[in-house]
Amino acid sequence: MRIHRLVLLAVLMSAVSSFAQQSTPLQNSAPQSKPPEPPVTAAQVVDRMIEREHALVKNLDGYDPVVETYLQEMRPDQQLGTVPDTDRYFWDDWT
């Protein structure tokens, strides 16, 4: 269960970072005639954070998480210490 949470956290962090790197700003479902005013009170800041979070969750609904795991088995070597012996890759569409 903990591994699933860590994987989900990693996927979300990756999605958030790629989402933040997009050059186009978030578009709300309702068109706005003027840009929003900067928040003044703590309640307005929290409301804006919640709006952004809802927009992010809506955007993430279009993505499917992918899990990729790489295992490398090591073997002892007298000259080098430990060296790679075999590699295994696992890829899964986690839906």
Secondary structure, 3 states (H helix, E strand, C coil): CHHHHHHHHHHHHHHHHHHHCCCCCCCCCCCCCCCCCCCCCHHHHHHHHHHHHHHHHHHHCCCCCEEEEEEEEEEEECCCEEEEEEEEEEEEECC
